[in-house]
Amino acid sequence: MPELPEVETTVRGIAPHLVGRRVEELIVRQPRLRWPIPLALRRALPGQKIENVERRAKYILAHTSVGSAVLHLGMSGSLRILPLDTPPGAHDHVDWRLSSGRILRFTDPRRFGCMLWQKPGAIHPLLAELGPEPLGADFEGDYLWRASRGRSAPVKTFLMDQHVVVGVGNIYAAEALFAAGIHPQRAAGSVSRARYARLADEVRRILAYAITRGGTTLRDFISPDGTPGYFEQELFVYGRAGEACKVCATPIRAIVLGQRSTFYCPRCQR
């Protein structure tokens, strides 16, 4: 599933082609994604100029004066800027025909993504209760320490809770916990303030670096220009079960937490 760096890479790739452009036509080939594309979007978006494009958690918001399109890539979705005459494939569900003569194409083989609408001045219910951004000023070790008090859930599950902090998915949670030396099964409430300070720093460092590397290519993700992300080549634990730890040479272990595969070094993480 595309995580925060992949979504941020997508936003940075498409924004220069969208901001200031008008959506001349909305071409919907498959209206049923994770949820049906709402009639409000299909009526309101054509004819509107896109004023800004931003990321909130793993959602992409394209703002206009009459409302905002809210997009999510799901597990296998992508957004690409293409020439107008590019023929659609089987999983190319929606095109935005732009005043530039190009199109924004939404592709989603599994149809777990979405394209929804947010009225001006409103916050879509999917965005209303999200936690702070991990790259923002509100996210720091003291915040994590306070939020974790009394929690017995594993720290990795806690870190992936979108009400706690947004966008720290499975790959980057595993990598940040390794970098901070924290065992993923440790109870969130038992992690010290000092260790949370280091964990917050590592989350920020790893996410920021992954963005510079174009994200992580796992299965379906490619950036808007068709190039893969390169962070996968630099993973320390994720997907490396049985391989030697790059720090201490101990074999990386894999367990399941919250129905997600979790990778860690039994020597480096306590």
Secondary structure, DSSP 8 states (H G I E B T S, - for coil): ---HHHHHHHHHHHHHHHTT-BEEEEEES--BSSSB--HHHHHHSTT-B--EEEEETTEEEEEETTEEEEEE-TTT-EEEEEETT----TTEEEEEEETTSEEEEEE-SS---EEEEE-TT---TTTTT----TTSTT-SHHHHHHHHTT--SBHHHHHT-TTTSSS--HHHHHHHHHHHT--TTSBGGGS-HHHHHHHHHHHHHHHHHHHHTT-B--TT---TTS---BGGGG-SSTT-TTSB-TTT--B-EEEEETTEEEEE-TTT--
